[in-house]
Structure formats: structure tokens, C-alpha cells
Amino acid sequence: MEFLEQFPFVIKYKKGKTNIVVDALSRRHTLFAKLGAQILGFDNISKLYSRDPEFSTIYEECLHKPKGGYHVNEGYLFKEGHICIPQSSHRKLLI
């Protein structure tokens, strides 16, 4: 909230199909999996899950069906809509 308070903005209601931005944001994990991963150079993250001590077991289980809030989409592991980043230089960069 404090971060957003820095910016002047007006919230306007948009009906149904005219509200394209909200639709895109609600599907952000799919968007990341399809576009963002390749654009940002994160396309090899899905290969790192099988060797990661934290995510390897849950990744293998979620390849078959979602479990405990985790699911796999386009080869990437998500927990409750947030992408899981395995131990790698990408994780260090993001942190």
C-alpha cells in the first residue's frame, strides 16, 4: 500500500471484455511460462527442478497432479500462483 501511495492514480471500472488488463493479470503464470521465461533467459529453470533439494520431490509428484498448493504449468512449478525458483544463479539474481 505504501508503495502505491507514491503514485497519483484513479481507479475506473471497466465492464467485461473491455477490461483486458485484469484478464491478463489473472493469467500471469501462464503468460510467464509461455513468454517471460524465454525472454528473460529463464527457459532452463524447468530443467533445474529435478536436481533441486527443495523442489525435486514435489516437482516429480506435481507432474502427474497438483498437490498441496503446488502445480506444474508448461514445465514450471508454481505454488498458489507464484513461480518456484530452484537453487541457481537465477534465484540469487532475483533475491
C-alpha positions as CSV (number, residue, x, y, z in Angstrom):
1,M,0.0,0.0,0.0
2,E,2.8,2.4,0.9
3,F,4.5,1.9,-2.4
4,L,1.3,2.5,-4.4
5,E,0.5,5.7,-2.4
6,Q,3.6,7.3,-4.0
7,F,1.8,7.5,-7.4
8,P,-1.2,9.6,-8.4
9,F,-3.9,7.3,-10.0
10,V,-7.6,7.0,-10.5
11,I,-9.4,3.7,-10.4
12,K,-12.0,3.4,-13.1
13,Y,-14.4,0.5,-13.5
14,K,-14.4,-1.3,-16.9
15,K,-17.1,-3.8,-17.9
16,G,-16.5,-7.4,-19.0
17,K,-14.4,-7.8,-22.2
18,T,-13.1,-4.2,-22.1
19,N,-11.1,-5.0,-19.0
20,I,-8.3,-6.8,-20.8
21,V,-5.6,-5.9,-18.3
22,V,-7.3,-7.7,-15.5
23,D,-7.7,-10.7,-17.6
24,A,-4.0,-10.7,-18.5
25,L,-3.0,-10.3,-14.8
26,S,-5.2,-13.1,-13.7
27,R,-3.4,-15.4,-16.1
28,R,0.1,-14.1,-15.3
29,H,1.6,-17.6,-14.5
30,T,0.6,-18.8,-18.0
31,L,1.9,-15.7,-19.6
32,F,5.3,-16.1,-17.7
33,A,5.5,-19.7,-18.7
34,K,4.9,-19.0,-22.4
35,L,6.7,-15.7,-22.9
36,G,8.5,-14.4,-20.0
37,A,10.7,-17.4,-19.3
38,Q,12.2,-17.3,-22.8
39,I,12.5,-13.5,-22.9
40,L,14.2,-13.3,-19.5
41,G,16.5,-16.2,-20.2
42,F,14.8,-18.4,-17.6
43,D,13.9,-21.1,-20.1
44,N,16.3,-23.6,-18.3
45,I,14.6,-23.3,-14.9
46,S,12.4,-26.2,-15.6
47,K,15.5,-28.4,-16.1
48,L,16.8,-27.5,-12.7
49,Y,13.8,-28.7,-10.6
50,S,14.8,-32.4,-10.7
51,R,18.2,-31.6,-9.1
52,D,17.0,-29.1,-6.5
53,P,16.9,-30.4,-2.9
54,E,13.9,-28.2,-2.1
55,F,11.7,-28.8,-5.1
56,S,12.7,-32.1,-6.7
57,T,10.3,-34.4,-4.9
58,I,7.3,-32.1,-5.2
59,Y,8.1,-31.3,-8.8
60,E,8.0,-35.0,-9.7
61,E,4.7,-35.5,-7.9
62,C,3.1,-32.5,-9.4
63,L,3.9,-33.6,-13.0
64,H,1.1,-36.1,-12.5
65,K,-1.4,-34.0,-10.4
66,P,-1.4,-30.8,-8.2
67,K,-0.5,-31.3,-4.6
68,G,-0.5,-29.1,-1.5
69,G,-1.0,-25.8,-3.4
70,Y,1.7,-26.8,-6.0
71,H,1.1,-27.4,-9.7
72,V,3.2,-27.6,-12.8
73,N,2.3,-25.5,-15.8
74,E,4.4,-25.6,-19.1
75,G,7.2,-27.3,-17.2
76,Y,7.4,-24.7,-14.4
77,L,6.5,-25.3,-10.7
78,F,4.1,-22.9,-9.1
79,K,2.8,-22.7,-5.5
80,E,-0.5,-20.8,-5.2
81,G,0.1,-18.8,-8.4
82,H,3.8,-17.9,-7.6
83,I,6.6,-19.5,-9.6
84,C,9.1,-21.6,-7.6
85,I,12.7,-20.8,-8.5
86,P,15.2,-23.6,-7.8
87,Q,18.7,-23.0,-6.3
88,S,20.6,-21.4,-9.1
89,S,22.1,-18.1,-10.2
90,H,18.6,-17.1,-11.3
91,R,17.4,-17.4,-7.7
92,K,20.4,-15.3,-6.4
93,L,19.7,-12.7,-9.1
94,L,16.1,-12.4,-8.2
95,I,16.7,-12.2,-4.5
